[in-house]
Amino acid sequence: MSSDFQPPPKSLSILASVGGVVTAVVAIAGFNFWSKQISPTSVEKPEILTSKTAAQAKEPVPKTPLTAQETETIAKLDATSVVLPGEPIPPNQLTIAITPYVAPGAGSLTKEEIATARQAWSYFQRNWNDETGLVNSVDGFAGVTMWDQAAAIAALVSARELDIVPAAEFDAKMTKMLKTLASIPLYKEELPNKVYNAKTLIPVNYGELEKREEIGWSAIDLGRMAIWLKIVGAKYPEMRSLSKDVWKHWQVKRLTNNGRMYGTSVIKGREQYNQEGRLGYENYAAYGLNLWGLDVNKALDYQSHTAFANLYGQGIPYDKRDYKKSEANNYVLSEPYILDGIETGFQALPKAYADRILAAQESRYQATKQLTAVTEDNLDRPPYFVYSSLFVNGEPWATITDTRQQRNDLRFLSAKATVGWHVLYNTGYTRQLFDFVQANLKSKDGWYNGFYESLRQPNKTLTANNNGVILESLLYKQVGQPLTIWAGVKKSSKLSK
């Protein structure tokens, strides 16, 4: 393995704030290196999608990259789109609704959407490890994080409910998976290591699958896993004891402290114990841990650290704890809001936050003519992973690495964000996004991660998380309810509002 891939720096261990997407950074980089060696509109008032617009969205775009002048023009528009401070959300819109949100149009899938789900499932067929029941985080590479394994659980549940896999296959796969998760070796015999070899179950460092190494745990990853253990246990009584066994396998004492979530990293042989989470993923993951009775009262707080920035006229929420104050990047991303909407019906974060996040991306499209649905994800080229943010560390529309290297040239429209936004909002703009994905991002082994804005070509990485989010988004649309509600998960009596 290349010496380029060392344990994460201190800043990354403190960050650990955006889930498995953090823990995947070096893993994806290691995989790509190794594999190459061996082979202003509001969402409340959607635009009318004309037949001409829809037809354009379904046509593959020109493959000629944007010219330097076009790129510079967009960069100037993005740079001048920000106004600080931004327009806050009125207090009466900031409370979480007593009734979880259900999307307009939810309740059934079109033939096109069913085909989309089947295509996403092909990733999991290809990357399932029969020996263990775990799923590769990246196509063809037997590394897995708990975030990505939660995506695999979501995918398997979705495939069963959408009649893509028969019940018997679901039972066998889920049983194998849960038994493995309830017996894997843990970091310091406490909690799941950040990365495992999905074939051997050895705890490993990023990209180094043969050498046993315990490198710490991610509270954000485990928060997502906690939600899906609850969904499986509630929806399938025959799996309830198995899902509980996974939780009982964990020693959760150090996972939370004084109402916040904590993770660990091992730097030069020494453990660092750090608060995890920023607005978005922090609240979403805390909701999951709270379902199991943990005290995450402060991590659930979505107001104390929140400020607003206007982007193309839309006041988006962001976390005031930026890098200069905390050494952690305060990315504003689509995915935590999408997952919260799909899985809880916006019970971890106010829907008004998600409204603004989507509206800003649509407003950017109106100004730049660049379809925009950004979030973090893996790339098919160096630096292999970026956080394509609406706002981060005071910068609008910045695409950066975890070490703050700016790569706006690799900004891309995200497939998972596109499908997620569409099932949640079902507007003219989200339809345009969805149609673009259908025309440009299909592969025989699943859905590509996205489409590069400047390069005008697909980001051809295939991952469990991208295809898993697509599948659970379509399950949400089919059942017409947030997935925790649909499954019958009981809200914790300790849940803070």
C-alpha positions as CSV (number, residue, x, y, z in Angstrom):
1,M,0.0,0.0,0.0
2,S,1.2,3.5,-0.8
3,S,2.8,5.5,1.9
4,D,0.4,8.3,0.8
5,F,-2.3,6.8,2.9
6,Q,-1.6,7.5,6.5
7,P,-4.0,7.7,9.5
8,P,-6.2,10.8,9.4
9,P,-4.7,14.0,10.7
10,K,-5.9,15.5,14.0
11,S,-8.2,17.9,12.2
12,L,-10.0,14.9,10.6
13,S,-10.3,13.0,13.9
14,I,-11.9,16.1,15.5
15,L,-14.1,16.6,12.5
16,A,-15.6,13.2,12.3
17,S,-18.7,15.1,11.8
18,V,-20.3,13.8,8.6
19,G,-20.7,10.1,9.2
20,G,-19.3,7.2,7.2
21,V,-18.5,9.7,4.5
22,V,-15.7,10.8,6.8
23,T,-14.5,7.3,7.5
24,A,-14.6,6.5,3.8
25,V,-12.3,9.2,2.7
26,V,-9.0,7.4,2.9
27,A,-10.6,4.1,2.2
28,I,-11.8,5.3,-1.1
29,A,-8.5,6.9,-1.9
30,G,-6.7,3.7,-1.0
31,F,-9.0,1.6,-3.1
32,N,-8.5,3.8,-6.1
33,F,-4.8,3.9,-5.8
34,W,-4.6,0.2,-5.2
35,S,-6.9,-0.7,-8.0
36,K,-5.0,1.4,-10.5
37,Q,-1.8,-0.4,-9.6
38,I,-3.3,-3.8,-10.2
39,S,-5.5,-3.2,-13.1
40,P,-34.3,32.3,-6.8
41,T,-37.4,30.0,-6.8
42,S,-38.8,28.5,-3.7
43,V,-39.6,24.8,-3.2
44,E,-43.1,25.8,-2.1
45,K,-43.6,27.3,-5.6
46,P,-42.1,24.8,-8.0
47,E,-41.4,25.8,-11.6
48,I,-43.7,24.3,-14.2
49,L,-41.9,21.5,-16.0
50,T,-42.8,21.9,-19.6
51,S,-42.5,19.0,-22.1
52,K,-39.6,20.8,-23.7
53,T,-37.8,21.1,-20.3
54,A,-38.5,17.5,-19.5
55,A,-37.2,16.4,-22.9
56,Q,-34.0,18.4,-22.4
57,A,-33.4,16.8,-19.0
58,K,-33.7,13.3,-20.4
59,E,-31.2,14.0,-23.2
60,P,-27.5,13.2,-22.5
61,V,-25.6,16.5,-22.2
62,P,-22.7,17.5,-24.5
63,K,-19.4,15.9,-23.4
64,T,-17.4,19.0,-24.1
65,P,-16.1,20.4,-20.8
66,L,-17.1,23.9,-19.9
67,T,-14.8,26.5,-21.3
68,A,-12.5,28.5,-19.0
69,Q,-14.7,31.6,-19.5
70,E,-17.9,29.6,-18.7
71,T,-16.3,28.2,-15.5
72,E,-15.1,31.7,-14.5
73,T,-18.5,33.2,-15.0
74,I,-20.1,30.5,-12.8
75,A,-17.4,30.9,-10.2
76,K,-18.1,34.7,-10.0
77,L,-21.9,34.1,-9.7
78,D,-21.3,31.6,-6.9
79,A,-18.9,33.9,-5.1
80,T,-21.2,36.8,-5.2
81,S,-24.3,34.8,-4.3
82,V,-23.6,34.9,-0.6
83,V,-25.0,37.5,1.8
84,L,-24.1,37.4,5.5
85,P,-26.0,37.4,7.8
86,G,-28.7,35.5,6.0
87,E,-32.5,35.6,6.4
88,P,-33.4,33.4,9.5
89,I,-36.3,31.1,9.6
90,P,-39.3,32.5,11.5
91,P,-39.6,30.9,15.0
92,N,-43.0,29.4,14.3
93,Q,-41.5,27.3,11.5
94,L,-38.6,26.1,13.6
95,T,-40.4,23.5,15.7
96,I,-40.4,19.9,14.6
97,A,-43.9,19.0,13.5
98,I,-45.9,16.7,15.7
99,T,-47.0,14.7,12.6
100,P,-44.0,13.5,10.6
101,Y,-43.8,14.9,7.1
102,V,-45.1,12.8,4.1
103,A,-44.1,13.8,0.6
104,P,-46.6,14.8,-2.1
105,G,-47.1,12.0,-4.5
106,A,-45.8,9.4,-2.1
107,G,-47.6,6.0,-2.1
108,S,-46.6,4.3,-5.3
109,L,-43.8,3.9,-7.8
110,T,-43.8,4.4,-11.5
111,K,-42.4,1.8,-13.9
112,E,-39.4,4.0,-14.3
113,E,-38.8,4.2,-10.6
114,I,-39.2,0.5,-10.1
115,A,-36.5,0.0,-12.8
116,T,-34.3,2.5,-11.0
117,A,-34.6,0.5,-7.8
118,R,-33.8,-2.7,-9.6
119,Q,-30.7,-1.1,-11.1
120,A,-29.5,0.1,-7.7
121,W,-29.9,-3.4,-6.3
122,S,-27.5,-4.8,-8.9
123,Y,-24.7,-3.1,-6.9
124,F,-25.5,-5.2,-3.9
125,Q,-25.8,-8.4,-5.8
126,R,-22.3,-7.8,-7.2
127,N,-20.8,-6.7,-3.9
128,W,-22.3,-9.1,-1.3
129,N,-19.8,-11.2,0.6
130,D,-21.4,-14.6,1.2
131,E,-18.8,-15.5,3.9
132,T,-19.9,-12.7,6.2
133,G,-23.1,-11.1,4.9
134,L,-21.3,-7.7,4.7
135,V,-21.3,-5.5,1.6
136,N,-18.3,-3.8,0.0
137,S,-18.4,0.0,0.5
138,V,-16.9,0.5,-3.0
139,D,-17.5,-1.7,-6.0
140,G,-15.0,-4.7,-6.0
141,F,-13.1,-3.6,-2.9
142,A,-13.8,-5.6,0.3
143,G,-13.7,-2.8,2.8
144,V,-16.7,-1.7,4.8
145,T,-17.7,1.0,7.3
146,M,-20.7,0.9,9.6
147,W,-22.2,3.8,7.7
148,D,-22.1,1.8,4.4
149,Q,-23.3,-1.4,6.1
150,A,-26.3,0.5,7.3
151,A,-26.9,1.5,3.7
152,A,-26.7,-2.2,2.8
153,I,-29.3,-3.0,5.4
154,A,-31.5,-0.2,4.0
155,A,-31.0,-1.6,0.5
156,L,-31.9,-5.2,1.5
157,V,-35.1,-4.0,3.3
158,S,-36.0,-2.0,0.3
159,A,-35.3,-4.8,-2.1
160,R,-37.6,-7.2,-0.1
161,E,-40.4,-4.7,0.1
162,L,-40.2,-3.7,-3.6
163,D,-40.4,-7.4,-4.6
164,I,-36.9,-7.3,-6.0
165,V,-35.7,-10.2,-3.8
166,P,-38.0,-13.0,-2.4
167,A,-38.7,-13.2,1.3
168,A,-36.5,-16.3,1.7
169,E,-33.5,-14.6,0.3
170,F,-34.1,-11.6,2.5
171,D,-34.4,-13.8,5.6
172,A,-31.2,-15.6,4.8
173,K,-29.2,-12.5,4.0
174,M,-30.4,-10.4,6.9
175,T,-29.9,-13.2,9.4
176,K,-26.3,-13.7,8.2
177,M,-25.6,-10.0,8.3
178,L,-27.0,-9.4,11.8
179,K,-25.3,-12.4,13.2
180,T,-22.0,-11.1,11.8
181,L,-22.5,-7.6,13.2
182,A,-23.4,-9.1,16.6
183,S,-20.0,-10.9,16.8
184,I,-17.4,-8.8,14.9
185,P,-14.3,-7.9,16.9
186,L,-14.6,-4.5,18.4
187,Y,-12.2,-1.6,18.9
188,K,-10.9,-2.1,22.5
189,E,-13.8,-4.5,22.9
190,E,-16.1,-1.5,23.0
191,L,-17.6,-0.4,19.6
192,P,-17.2,-1.3,15.9
193,N,-13.9,-0.2,14.4
194,K,-14.2,2.4,11.6
195,V,-13.3,-0.1,8.9
196,Y,-13.4,-3.8,8.4
197,N,-12.3,-6.3,5.8
198,A,-15.8,-7.4,4.7
199,K,-14.5,-10.9,3.8
200,T,-12.4,-11.7,6.9
201,L,-14.0,-9.3,9.5
202,I,-10.5,-8.1,10.5
203,P,-10.6,-4.5,11.9
204,V,-8.4,-2.6,9.4
205,N,-7.1,0.8,8.5
206,Y,-8.3,2.6,5.4
207,G,-7.4,0.8,2.2
208,E,-5.2,-1.8,4.0
209,L,-7.3,-4.9,4.1
210,E,-4.7,-7.5,5.2
211,K,-3.2,-5.9,8.3
212,R,-5.3,-5.9,11.5
213,E,-5.5,-2.4,13.0
214,E,-7.9,-0.8,15.4
215,I,-8.3,2.8,14.5
216,G,-11.3,4.0,16.6
217,W,-15.0,4.3,16.1
218,S,-17.4,6.9,14.5
219,A,-20.4,7.9,16.5
220,I,-22.1,9.3,13.4
221,D,-21.7,6.0,11.6
222,L,-23.2,4.1,14.6
223,G,-26.1,6.6,14.8
224,R,-27.2,5.6,11.3
225,M,-26.7,1.9,12.1
226,A,-28.8,2.4,15.2
227,I,-31.8,3.7,13.1
228,W,-31.7,0.8,10.8
229,L,-31.4,-1.8,13.6
230,K,-34.6,-0.3,15.0
231,I,-36.3,-0.4,11.6
232,V,-35.4,-4.0,11.1
233,G,-36.4,-5.1,14.6
234,A,-39.7,-3.3,14.5
235,K,-40.8,-4.3,11.0
236,Y,-39.7,-8.0,11.2
237,P,-40.4,-9.5,14.6
238,E,-38.5,-12.6,13.6
239,M,-35.4,-10.4,13.3
240,R,-36.0,-8.4,16.5
241,S,-33.7,-10.5,18.8
242,L,-31.0,-10.5,16.2
243,S,-31.1,-6.7,15.9
244,K,-31.0,-6.3,19.6
245,D,-28.0,-8.7,19.8
246,V,-26.0,-6.2,17.6
247,W,-26.7,-3.4,20.0
248,K,-26.0,-5.5,23.0
249,H,-22.6,-6.4,21.5
250,W,-21.6,-2.7,21.8
251,Q,-20.3,-1.2,25.0
252,V,-21.9,2.2,24.6
253,K,-20.7,4.0,27.7
254,R,-18.1,6.2,25.9
255,L,-20.3,6.8,22.8
256,T,-22.0,9.8,24.5
257,N,-20.9,12.2,27.1
258,N,-22.8,15.1,28.7
259,G,-25.5,15.0,26.0
260,R,-23.1,14.9,23.0
261,M,-21.7,12.1,20.8
262,Y,-18.1,11.2,20.9
263,G,-15.8,9.2,18.6
264,T,-12.2,8.1,18.7
265,S,-9.2,8.1,16.4
266,V,-5.8,6.6,16.9
267,I,-3.0,9.0,15.9
268,K,0.5,7.8,16.2
269,G,-0.5,5.1,18.5
270,R,-2.5,7.3,20.9
271,E,-6.2,7.5,21.2
272,Q,-8.0,10.8,20.7
273,Y,-11.6,11.1,22.1
274,N,-13.5,13.8,20.3
275,Q,-16.9,15.3,20.1
276,E,-18.5,14.4,16.7
277,G,-21.0,16.2,14.6
278,R,-22.1,19.5,13.1
279,L,-25.6,20.7,12.2
280,G,-27.2,18.1,9.9
281,Y,-25.5,14.8,10.5
282,E,-25.1,15.5,14.2
283,N,-28.9,15.7,14.7
284,Y,-29.7,12.8,12.4
285,A,-27.2,10.4,14.1
286,A,-28.2,11.6,17.5
287,Y,-31.8,10.7,16.7
288,G,-30.7,7.1,16.1
289,L,-28.8,6.8,19.3
290,N,-31.7,8.3,21.2
291,L,-34.0,5.6,19.9
292,W,-31.9,3.2,22.0
293,G,-32.2,5.4,25.1
294,L,-28.8,7.2,25.0
295,D,-28.6,10.8,26.3
296,V,-27.9,13.0,23.3
297,N,-29.9,16.0,24.3
298,K,-27.3,18.5,23.3
299,A,-26.5,16.7,20.0
300,L,-30.2,16.9,19.1
301,D,-30.2,20.7,19.6
302,Y,-30.7,22.2,16.1
303,Q,-30.8,25.9,17.2
304,S,-28.0,26.8,19.6
305,H,-25.1,26.7,17.0
306,T,-27.1,27.7,14.0
307,A,-26.7,30.8,11.8
308,F,-28.0,31.6,8.4
309,A,-26.4,32.7,5.1
310,N,-28.2,33.8,2.0
311,L,-27.2,31.9,-1.1
312,Y,-28.8,33.1,-4.3
313,G,-31.5,34.8,-2.1
314,Q,-32.3,31.7,0.0
315,G,-31.3,31.8,3.7
316,I,-29.7,28.4,4.5
317,P,-28.8,27.2,8.0
318,Y,-25.2,26.4,8.8
319,D,-23.3,25.5,12.0
320,K,-21.4,28.5,13.5
321,R,-18.7,26.1,14.8
322,D,-16.5,26.4,11.7
323,Y,-12.9,25.3,11.2
324,K,-11.4,28.5,12.7
325,K,-13.2,28.0,15.9
326,S,-13.1,24.2,16.3
327,E,-10.7,22.7,13.7
328,A,-13.8,21.0,12.2
329,N,-15.3,21.8,8.8
330,N,-19.0,22.8,9.0
331,Y,-20.2,21.5,5.7
332,V,-23.7,22.2,4.5
333,L,-24.8,19.1,2.6
334,S,-27.9,17.6,1.1
335,E,-27.7,14.1,2.5
336,P,-28.4,14.5,6.2
337,Y,-31.6,16.4,5.4
338,I,-32.6,13.8,2.8
339,L,-32.0,10.9,5.2
340,D,-33.9,12.7,8.0
341,G,-36.9,13.3,5.7
342,I,-37.0,9.8,4.4
343,E,-36.4,7.9,7.6
344,T,-38.0,10.1,10.3
345,G,-40.2,12.6,8.5
346,F,-38.0,15.5,9.6
347,Q,-38.1,14.6,13.3
348,A,-34.4,15.3,13.9
349,L,-34.3,18.6,12.0
350,P,-37.0,21.0,11.0
351,K,-38.4,20.6,7.5
352,A,-37.9,24.4,7.1
353,Y,-34.1,23.8,7.0
354,A,-34.4,21.2,4.2
355,D,-36.8,23.5,2.3
356,R,-34.1,26.2,2.3
357,I,-31.3,23.8,1.4
358,L,-33.1,22.6,-1.7
359,A,-34.4,26.1,-2.6
360,A,-30.8,27.5,-2.7
361,Q,-29.7,24.7,-5.1
362,E,-32.7,25.4,-7.4
363,S,-31.9,29.1,-7.2
364,R,-28.3,28.4,-8.3
365,Y,-29.6,26.5,-11.3
366,Q,-31.8,29.5,-12.2
367,A,-28.8,31.8,-12.1
368,T,-26.1,29.5,-13.6
369,K,-28.1,27.0,-15.7
370,Q,-26.1,24.2,-13.9
371,L,-28.4,21.5,-12.4
372,T,-27.4,21.5,-8.8
373,A,-27.9,18.7,-6.2
374,V,-24.7,18.6,-4.1
375,T,-23.5,16.5,-1.2
376,E,-20.4,14.6,-0.2
377,D,-19.3,11.5,-2.1
378,N,-16.6,9.4,-3.6
379,L,-14.8,10.3,-6.9
380,D,-13.4,8.2,-9.7
381,R,-10.2,10.3,-9.7
382,P,-7.9,12.0,-7.2
383,P,-8.5,13.2,-4.5
384,Y,-11.2,10.4,-4.5
385,F,-13.5,12.0,-2.0
386,V,-14.9,15.5,-1.7
387,Y,-17.6,17.4,0.3
388,S,-19.5,19.3,-2.3
389,S,-21.0,21.9,0.0
390,L,-23.5,24.7,-0.3
391,F,-21.5,26.6,2.4
392,V,-18.4,25.6,4.4
393,N,-16.0,27.6,6.6
394,G,-17.5,30.8,5.3
395,E,-17.2,29.9,1.6
396,P,-20.2,29.5,-0.7
397,W,-20.5,26.5,-3.1
398,A,-17.1,25.2,-2.1
399,T,-16.1,21.6,-3.0
400,I,-13.3,20.6,-0.6
401,T,-11.4,17.7,0.8
402,D,-11.4,16.9,4.5
403,T,-8.1,18.8,4.7
404,R,-9.7,21.9,3.0
405,Q,-8.1,21.5,-0.4
406,Q,-10.5,23.3,-2.7
407,R,-11.6,21.3,-5.8
408,N,-14.5,23.2,-7.3
409,D,-13.4,21.8,-10.6
410,L,-14.8,18.4,-9.4
411,R,-18.2,19.6,-8.2
412,F,-20.8,17.1,-9.3
413,L,-24.5,16.6,-9.3
414,S,-25.1,13.7,-6.9
415,A,-27.3,10.8,-7.9
416,K,-28.4,9.9,-4.4
417,A,-29.2,13.6,-3.6
418,T,-31.2,13.9,-6.8
419,V,-33.4,10.9,-6.1
420,G,-33.8,11.8,-2.4
421,W,-34.8,15.3,-3.1
422,H,-37.2,14.2,-5.8
423,V,-39.1,11.7,-3.6
424,L,-39.3,14.2,-0.8
425,Y,-40.5,17.2,-2.8
426,N,-41.7,16.1,-6.2
427,T,-41.4,19.5,-7.9
428,G,-40.7,20.5,-11.4
429,Y,-37.0,21.1,-10.5
430,T,-36.6,17.8,-8.8
431,R,-38.2,16.0,-11.7
432,Q,-35.6,17.7,-14.0
433,L,-32.9,16.4,-11.7
434,F,-34.3,12.9,-11.7
435,D,-34.6,12.7,-15.4
436,F,-31.0,13.9,-15.8
437,V,-29.8,11.0,-13.7
438,Q,-31.9,8.5,-15.7
439,A,-30.3,9.8,-18.9
440,N,-26.7,10.1,-17.8
441,L,-25.8,7.9,-14.7
442,K,-27.0,4.4,-15.4
443,S,-24.4,1.6,-15.4
444,K,-24.8,-2.2,-15.7
445,D,-23.7,-2.6,-12.0
446,G,-25.8,0.1,-10.3
447,W,-26.0,3.9,-10.5
448,Y,-22.9,6.0,-10.8
449,N,-22.3,8.5,-8.0
450,G,-22.8,11.6,-10.1
451,F,-22.1,13.9,-13.0
452,Y,-19.2,16.4,-13.0
453,E,-20.4,19.9,-13.6
454,S,-17.3,21.3,-15.4
455,L,-16.1,18.2,-17.0
456,R,-19.6,17.2,-18.3
457,Q,-19.0,13.5,-17.7
458,P,-20.1,10.9,-15.2
459,N,-18.3,10.4,-11.9
460,K,-18.2,6.6,-12.4
461,T,-17.6,5.5,-8.9
462,L,-20.1,2.8,-7.7
463,T,-20.8,2.7,-4.0
464,A,-23.0,1.0,-1.4
465,N,-24.1,4.4,0.0
466,N,-25.1,6.0,-3.3
467,N,-27.2,2.9,-4.4
468,G,-28.5,2.3,-0.8
469,V,-29.8,5.9,-0.5
470,I,-31.5,5.6,-3.9
471,L,-33.2,2.3,-2.8
472,E,-34.4,3.6,0.5
473,S,-35.7,6.8,-1.1
474,L,-37.8,4.7,-3.5
475,L,-39.0,2.5,-0.7
476,Y,-40.2,5.7,1.1
477,K,-42.1,6.8,-2.0
478,Q,-43.7,3.3,-2.4
479,V,-44.9,3.0,1.2
480,G,-45.9,6.6,1.6
481,Q,-44.5,7.1,5.1
482,P,-41.2,7.9,6.8
483,L,-39.5,4.5,7.2
484,T,-39.3,4.6,11.0
485,I,-43.1,5.3,11.1
486,W,-43.8,2.6,8.5
487,A,-41.8,0.0,10.4
488,G,-43.5,0.9,13.7
489,V,-40.4,2.2,15.5
490,K,-41.4,3.8,18.8
491,K,-40.0,7.2,19.4
492,S,-37.8,7.4,22.6
493,S,-39.5,9.0,25.6
494,K,-36.3,10.9,26.1
495,L,-36.4,12.6,22.8
496,S,-35.7,16.3,23.1
497,K,-37.5,18.9,21.0
